[in-house]
């Protein structure tokens, strides 16, 4: 028997938003975790650079200096701290915006960090992995900048655990600033 002309049509209906993704959306979603990791790294560099940018001038003005030699040493350390702070903020900007140029200075800083056993070693390995894995190579490519510009609606959603960890890092950073810089300034 043939099909009834009054039967509903037999069509495949895609009820999945992923079925309607463009190629750029698909690539961005596949690399979103690596992109978020690099952007988080950039945030940490910017925060560290900001703390150093505050600490450097305090050293330059000689908070706590008891002699001329101490003041001269603090001045040199303060100037170096301000320079390193500017480099950290610049590097943080590169990571935050997943710029391709960040690979060379990021590699140098991560390689130097490897000698700071154990935390620097772990962070250095993680940074090098994020940058030079297949996904990191894609995220830090010039083509990926076009993908980001074409898909501004695609965003990374952080889990509750990630927000708790971010809060813990910020609280730790605030305690560090208070203990190292604020309390000694009032003694």
Protein Blocks (a to p, Z undefined) as FASTA:
>chain_A
ZZdfkbccdddddfbfklmpcfklmmmmmmmmmmmmmmmmmmmmmmmmmmmmmmmmmmmn
opoiabfklmmmmmmmmmmmmmmmmmmmmmmmmmmnopaklmmmmmmmmmmmmmmcfklm
mmmmmmmmmmmmmklmmmmpmklmmmmmmmmmbccdddfklmmmmmmmmmmmmmmmmmmm
mmmmmZZ
